[in-house]
């Protein structure tokens, strides 16, 4: 399988009985999706290809644009006979119901109490793929709150107001990861909060 992958995509395999699950990750986009192969003895193997993410998350289409041709190439390479690619299923996964706690904090306006900003803390996130995974998992939250939202990684040294962390704004538009100190980031938040309601 790995010989069929571009250098920026990796694949891991889980196997349970007649079911094999191949999960694909991109170096920058994080988890892309999975192929589920179910073997029916004496019959054909059923293949399901699923891209991860919410259907209304624009990044789901970005992941699909990479994942669909990749799985089509893999299926053609695996097949002993030509495969009708139109029969494969490339649809968003239903969001996982697995319990995963992600720390977040809503900052309310001190005047009206309405939400002004959302901070999502990405424990252990080190790579662009890690940040992309947090953005995907928390999409429903910041979409529904519809306030500026950031994903904040761990401190890049001894924690303090002058030690930067990696920060990525994800709403209302996704931005590149940047390094910022807590002092500078807090200044930006203070300006956002103070501008929400004017006395």
PEHUPE-V462306 format. One record per run of one state. SS is the DSSP state (helix for helix, strand for strand, loop for the rest). FROM is the first residue (numbers start at 1). TO is the last residue. Records with the same first field share a line. If there is no record, write none. Layout:
SS: FROM-TO + FROM-TO
//
This chain:
loop: 1-1 + 5-8 + 17-18 + 27-29 + 40-44 + 52-57 + 79-84 + 88-89 + 93-103 + 109-114 + 123-127 + 138-138 + 146-147 + 156-163 + 172-177 + 195-199
helix: 2-4 + 58-78 + 85-87 + 128-137 + 139-145 + 182-194
strand: 9-16 + 19-26 + 30-39 + 45-51 + 90-92 + 104-108 + 115-122 + 148-155 + 164-171 + 178-181
//
